[in-house]
Amino acid sequence: MTDDSVDLIFTDPIYDEEHIPDYEDLAILGKRVLKEGGSLVCYLGSMYLPEVLSLMTPHLTFWWTVCIRSNTGAVPK
């Protein structure tokens, strides 16, 4: 992927405690490849939001949290 070439990254990474550091890698990638005004949108369990934001915000600007309600009843562990 070339620098400044992507309008949107939309992803659903693994969101458990073990994979929290992956979000910083994702933010670093986003900073490099996103065009000006581009967005990185990713799913994340709300219980990890503070840790993930502290990893991502040095690289990208945080704009908003969106909540999606799931009726599956399953909670990832």
C-alpha positions in Angstrom: 0.0 0.0 0.0 1.4 3.4 -0.9 1.5 6.4 1.3 -1.5 8.8 1.2 -3.5 6.4 -1.1 -6.5 5.3 1.0 -9.8 7.1 1.8 -11.1 4.6 4.4 -9.9 1.7 6.5 -12.8 -0.2 8.0 -11.8 -3.2 10.1 -13.0 -5.5 12.8 -9.7 -6.6 14.5 -9.6 -9.1 17.4 -10.6 -7.2 20.5 -9.3 -9.0 23.5 -6.7 -7.9 26.0 -3.9 -9.8 24.2 -4.5 -7.9 21.0 -4.7 -4.4 22.3 -1.2 -3.5 21.0 -2.3 -4.3 17.5 -4.4 -1.1 17.5 -1.2 1.0 17.7 0.1 -0.8 14.6 -3.2 -0.2 12.9 -3.0 3.6 13.7 0.6 3.8 12.4 -0.5 2.1 9.2 -3.5 4.5 9.0 -1.3 7.5 9.5 0.9 6.4 6.6 -1.6 5.3 4.0 -4.7 7.4 4.7 -5.3 10.4 2.4 -5.8 13.8 4.1 -9.4 13.7 5.4 -9.4 9.9 5.3 -10.8 7.8 8.1 -10.0 4.7 10.1 -13.1 3.0 11.5 -12.6 -0.1 13.6 -14.7 -2.2 15.9 -13.6 -2.4 19.6 -15.1 -3.7 22.8 -15.9 -0.6 25.0 -14.0 -2.2 27.9 -10.7 -1.6 26.1 -11.5 1.9 24.7 -9.2 3.9 27.1 -6.2 1.7 26.5 -6.7 1.6 22.7 -7.3 5.4 22.5 -4.0 6.0 24.3 -2.2 3.9 21.7 -4.0 5.3 18.7 -4.3 9.0 19.4 -0.5 9.8 19.1 -0.9 8.8 15.4 -4.4 9.7 14.5 -7.1 12.2 15.6 -10.0 10.7 17.5 -13.4 12.0 16.3 -16.3 9.9 17.7 -17.4 6.7 19.2 -20.3 4.9 17.6 -22.3 2.2 19.4 -23.7 -0.9 17.5 -26.1 -3.1 19.4 -25.7 -6.8 18.6 -28.6 -9.2 19.3 -26.4 -12.3 19.1 -26.0 -12.5 22.9 -22.4 -13.6 22.5 -19.7 -11.6 24.3 -16.1 -12.1 22.9 -13.7 -13.2 25.5 
